[in-house]
Amino acid sequence: MLTAGLVVGLLGALISGQRAELLGATVGGSVLVPCKLPAPLSLKWFYWQEDETENILIHCDQTCDTTTEVYRNRVTVFASEFGSGNISIKLHSVTAADDQKSFWVMASFKDRCERCCNSTLQVSAPYRGINLTIDTADTATCTARGGYPESSVSWSGQNTTSGEYVDLHEYKPTHERDAKDGTFTVRSSVSVKELVSVTCRITNPRSNQSINSTTEMDRDGAGPDTNPGVHSSISLVSVLIVLVLLVIAVIAVGKYICYKKCCKSGDESNGQLNGEQPGGENHADQQMELQEEPQEAANEGNRDHEAPQDEDEQGDAHRDNEDQNLLRGAENQEHRPAGGAEKGGGSVQANTG
């Protein structure tokens, strides 16, 4: 039935010369392919077909099905809106290979078959990861990847002498296609002699999206010093900054030294007021030490005289004891009888002797 419908559509289409509607799509995204049939409807079946091929995106009769593997699980319909004439489809997972494909509908009514709703896809993908480098040959190279279709590249630069920005004539850019998703990596180069800076701009001609990158000339590396006046000014400014920092450092050191001297002088003055000598010693402490030395000597002298004084005291005590003994002996003699007196006299004589 599908083959018969296709033959009828190709041989008896009423709108075979219809102008295609351009539809923008992005790699990896989805796109709505519209088709709205006029009412009232007596629709029996319809299918979407890729132009100039036998690839059927989807066929709807009692049910809807996809017979071509390249579109399997990539097409959805809105069955609830068939009654209102909306037989649009949505194509998912768009690839770069879908670019410039045209699709149309073959619809069968009770009394006729009609080809309608012709649409063409225009697929694009934004470029990303732009990188701008300058090599030792005074050549700038600009690269970007993941874009579709092939991009356009433009260059501009600031002239060393005039300081004006001028357009640069690039070498022919190259586009390398990715085998997996069909996107491109672009590479472009340009001479940067007699330039202060250079700018690369990569534009997608289909989506009009642009990315750009600007870089200065590397005076110490790849490129020559094409603007010595600018760098001389930068160097002069650097030298002035260093000199200012040195002056500030010298002033700071001088203030610190002055502060230390003032603090030291103030400490010496306070020391003299408090009895300190200029050498840092305390004069009052020295006088105290000098006063303590004679006192200690006097104390030692007193200790030396204590011992003889004790011996004299002991001698006096001994003599006092002897005198008391003599007195007691004389008293005893007076109270004794005559015979005892003779004996006592002998003892007294002995004692006195």
C-alpha positions in Angstrom: 0.0 0.0 0.0 2.9 2.3 0.8 4.5 1.7 -2.6 1.2 2.3 -4.4 0.7 5.5 -2.5 4.2 6.7 -3.3 3.7 6.0 -7.0 0.4 7.8 -7.0 2.0 10.7 -5.2 4.8 11.0 -7.6 2.7 10.7 -10.7 -0.4 12.6 -9.7 0.9 15.2 -7.3 -1.1 18.4 -7.4 1.5 20.6 -5.8 4.8 19.1 -7.1 6.4 22.4 -7.9 5.7 23.9 -4.5 8.5 26.2 -3.1 10.3 24.7 -0.1 10.2 26.4 3.3 13.7 26.9 4.9 14.0 25.6 8.4 17.0 26.4 10.6 18.3 23.6 12.8 21.3 23.1 15.1 23.5 20.1 15.3 22.4 17.9 18.2 19.1 19.7 18.6 15.5 19.2 17.3 13.5 20.9 14.7 9.8 21.1 14.0 8.8 20.3 10.3 5.3 21.9 10.0 2.4 20.8 7.9 -1.2 22.1 8.3 -3.9 20.7 5.9 -7.0 22.7 5.1 -10.3 21.7 6.6 -12.7 20.0 6.2 -10.7 16.8 6.0 -11.3 13.4 4.5 -7.8 12.2 5.2 -7.2 8.4 4.8 -3.4 8.2 5.3 -0.2 10.2 4.9 3.6 9.8 5.0 6.7 12.0 5.2 9.4 11.4 2.7 13.0 12.7 2.1 13.2 14.3 -1.2 15.0 12.6 -4.1 15.3 9.4 -2.1 13.1 6.5 -1.0 13.6 7.2 2.7 10.3 7.4 4.5 10.5 9.3 7.8 7.1 8.1 9.1 3.9 6.6 7.6 0.6 7.0 9.4 -2.6 5.0 8.5 -4.3 3.3 11.5 -0.9 3.6 13.2 2.3 5.4 12.6 5.6 3.7 11.9 9.1 4.4 10.5 10.4 2.1 7.9 13.9 3.7 7.3 16.6 2.9 9.8 18.3 6.4 9.5 15.1 8.0 11.0 14.1 5.3 13.5 13.4 6.8 16.9 14.1 10.3 15.6 10.6 11.3 14.4 7.5 12.1 16.5 4.0 13.1 15.4 1.1 14.7 17.2 -1.7 12.1 16.7 -4.2 14.0 18.9 -4.1 16.9 16.4 -4.6 14.9 13.2 -8.4 15.7 13.3 -7.6 19.5 13.0 -5.3 18.9 10.0 -2.0 19.2 11.9 0.3 16.5 10.6 3.6 18.1 11.5 6.5 16.1 12.7 9.5 16.8 15.0 12.9 15.6 13.9 15.4 14.9 16.8 19.2 14.5 17.0 19.9 16.7 14.0 23.3 16.0 12.4 25.4 17.9 9.9 24.4 15.1 7.5 20.8 16.4 7.6 21.9 19.8 6.1 20.0 20.7 2.9 17.7 17.8 3.2 14.1 18.4 1.9 11.0 16.7 3.2 7.5 16.6 1.9 4.1 15.0 2.7 2.1 12.7 0.5 -1.5 12.8 1.8 -4.4 10.6 0.5 -8.0 11.9 0.7 -11.2 10.2 -0.4 -11.0 11.6 -3.9 -7.4 12.4 -4.5 -3.7 12.2 -3.4 -1.8 15.4 -2.8 1.9 16.3 -2.3 2.3 19.2 0.1 4.3 20.8 2.9 7.8 20.9 1.3 10.5 21.9 3.7 14.3 22.1 3.6 16.7 22.0 6.6 19.6 24.4 7.0 21.8 23.0 9.7 24.4 25.0 11.6 26.7 24.6 14.6 28.6 27.4 16.5 32.4 27.5 16.5 34.0 27.3 19.9 37.4 27.1 21.6 39.1 29.9 19.6 42.9 30.1 20.0 45.2 32.8 18.7 49.0 32.3 18.8 52.0 34.1 17.3 55.1 32.2 16.2 58.7 33.2 15.7 58.1 34.0 12.0 55.8 37.0 12.9 52.8 34.9 11.8 49.6 34.8 13.8 47.5 31.6 13.7 43.9 31.4 14.7 41.9 28.1 15.2 38.4 27.1 16.3 36.5 23.8 16.3 33.0 22.2 16.4 31.4 24.6 13.8 29.2 24.0 10.8 29.2 24.9 8.0 32.6 26.2 6.9 33.3 29.6 8.5 34.5 32.9 7.3 37.7 34.4 9.0 38.6 38.1 9.1 41.7 39.7 10.6 42.5 43.2 11.8 45.5 44.8 13.5 46.8 48.0 15.0 49.6 49.6 13.0 52.8 50.4 14.8 53.5 53.7 13.0 50.0 55.3 12.7 48.3 53.4 15.6 45.3 52.9 13.3 43.4 49.6 13.0 43.6 48.1 9.5 42.2 45.0 7.9 44.7 42.2 7.1 44.8 39.9 4.2 44.9 36.4 5.5 46.3 33.3 4.0 43.6 31.0 2.7 41.9 29.3 5.7 41.6 25.5 5.9 38.7 23.5 7.3 39.2 20.0 8.6 36.0 17.9 9.0 35.3 15.7 12.0 34.5 12.1 10.8 32.2 11.5 13.8 29.7 14.5 13.7 30.6 16.2 10.5 31.6 19.5 12.1 34.7 21.6 11.1 37.9 22.8 12.7 39.1 26.0 11.0 42.7 27.3 10.8 43.8 30.6 9.5 47.1 32.6 9.5 48.3 36.1 8.8 51.5 38.1 9.0 51.8 40.5 12.0 54.9 42.4 11.0 54.7 46.1 12.0 51.7 45.5 14.2 51.1 46.3 17.9 48.2 43.9 18.3 46.1 41.6 16.1 42.5 40.4 16.2 41.0 37.2 14.7 37.2 36.9 14.1 35.5 33.7 13.1 31.9 33.9 11.8 29.4 31.3 11.0 27.8 32.4 7.8 24.5 30.6 8.4 23.8 31.6 12.0 25.8 34.9 11.9 27.4 33.9 15.2 30.9 35.2 15.7 33.8 34.7 18.1 37.0 36.7 18.2 40.3 36.8 20.0 42.9 39.6 20.4 46.5 39.4 21.4 49.5 41.8 21.8 52.8 41.2 20.2 55.2 39.1 22.4 58.3 41.3 22.5 60.3 38.9 24.6 59.3 35.9 22.7 58.0 35.3 19.2 57.5 38.7 17.6 59.9 41.6 17.2 59.5 44.8 19.1 57.5 46.6 16.5 56.6 49.5 18.7 59.6 50.5 20.8 58.1 53.8 21.7 55.3 52.1 23.6 57.6 49.8 25.4 60.1 52.6 26.2 57.2 54.5 27.9 56.3 51.4 29.8 60.0 50.9 30.9 60.2 54.6 31.9 57.1 54.2 34.0 58.5 51.1 35.6 61.8 52.9 36.5 59.9 55.8 38.0 57.8 53.4 40.1 61.0 51.7 41.3 62.6 55.0 42.2 59.5 56.2 44.1 59.5 52.9 46.1 63.2 53.4 46.9 62.7 56.9 48.1 59.8 55.8 50.3 62.0 53.0 51.7 64.9 55.4 52.5 62.5 57.8 54.2 61.0 55.0 56.2 64.5 53.7 57.3 65.5 57.3 58.2 62.4 57.8 60.3 63.0 54.5 62.0 66.7 55.3 62.9 65.7 58.8 64.2 62.9 57.2 66.2 65.4 54.8 67.8 67.9 57.6 68.6 65.2 59.7 70.2 64.0 56.8 72.2 67.5 56.1 73.4 68.2 59.7 74.4 64.9 59.8 76.2 65.8 56.7 78.1 69.2 58.1 79.2 67.6 61.4 80.4 65.1 59.4 82.4 67.9 57.3 83.8 69.8 60.3 85.0 66.7 61.7 86.7 66.2 58.3 88.4 69.8 58.1 89.6 71.2 56.2 86.6 74.7 56.9 85.2 75.1 57.5 81.5 76.7 54.1 81.1 73.3 52.6 82.0 74.1 51.8 85.7 72.0 53.2 88.5 73.9 55.7 90.5 71.5 55.3 93.5 72.2 51.6 93.5 76.0 52.2 93.5 75.6 54.6 96.5 73.5 52.0 98.3 76.2 49.4 97.6 78.9 51.7 98.9 76.9 52.3 102.1 76.2 48.6 102.6 80.0 47.8 102.4 81.0 49.7 105.6 78.0 48.5 107.4 78.9 44.9 106.6 82.5 45.6 107.8 81.2 47.0 111.1 79.0 44.0 111.6 82.0 41.8 111.0 84.0 43.8 113.6 81.3 43.5 116.2 81.2 39.8 115.6 85.0 39.7 116.1 84.7 41.5 119.5 81.9 39.4 120.8 84.2 36.4 121.6 86.7 38.3 123.9 83.8 40.0 125.7 82.3 36.6 126.5 85.7 35.4 127.9 85.9 38.5 130.2 82.4 37.9 131.4 83.3 34.3 132.2 86.4 35.4 134.2 84.4 37.9 136.2 81.9 35.3 137.0 84.6 32.9 138.2 86.1 35.6 140.5 82.6 36.3 141.8 82.2 32.7 142.7 85.5 32.6 144.5 84.7 35.7 146.5 81.4 34.2 147.5 83.1 31.1 148.6 85.5 33.1 150.8 82.6 35.0 152.4 80.8 31.8 153.2 83.9 30.3 154.6 84.5 33.4 156.9 80.9 33.2 158.1 81.2 29.5 158.9 84.4 30.2 160.9 82.8 32.8 163.1 80.0 30.4 164.2 82.3 27.5 164.9 83.7 26.5 168.4 87.3 27.1 169.3 88.5 23.7 168.2 86.7 24.1 165.0 88.3 27.5 164.7 91.8 26.0 164.6 90.7 23.6 162.0 88.8 26.3 160.2 91.8 28.6 160.4 93.9 26.0 158.8 91.3 25.6 156.0 91.1 29.3 155.7 94.8 29.7 155.4 94.8 27.0 152.9 92.1 28.7 151.0 93.7 32.1 151.2 97.0 30.7 150.2 
